[in-house]
Amino acid sequence: MFHPFHLMPYQNQRTRSLNDEARTYLTDGTLFLTRAIADLPIDDQAAILERVRTFDQLTPDNDPYGEHDFGAFDHNGHRIFWKIDLRVSNRTEPRSSRACIR
């Protein structure tokens, strides 16, 4: 089976790098929590955030474009999904860290 992950062009590599940086260091973006996560005890919220920050189970099957913008894991019997959405603030360079908000 062909996966574009293996033949990732430079643009996807750049997007992947910026997404990893935003997720790992919580930079250049805004963090949103669902009401269900926000209502959990602070220790659970911290554990979930740490799992998102350190998530390393990205494969061609769950990350077909190699952009590292989505993941899922289990926490205390619940399935947790995380997603990085990109909002382009400068139409001329959508893969620029200065032109995009994650």
Protein Blocks (a to p, Z undefined) as FASTA:
>chain_A
ZZfklmccfklmmmmmmmmmmmmnopaiacdddfklmmpcfklmmmmmmmmmmgckbcfk
lmmnonopaccddeehiacddddddddfbfklmmbfklpcZZ
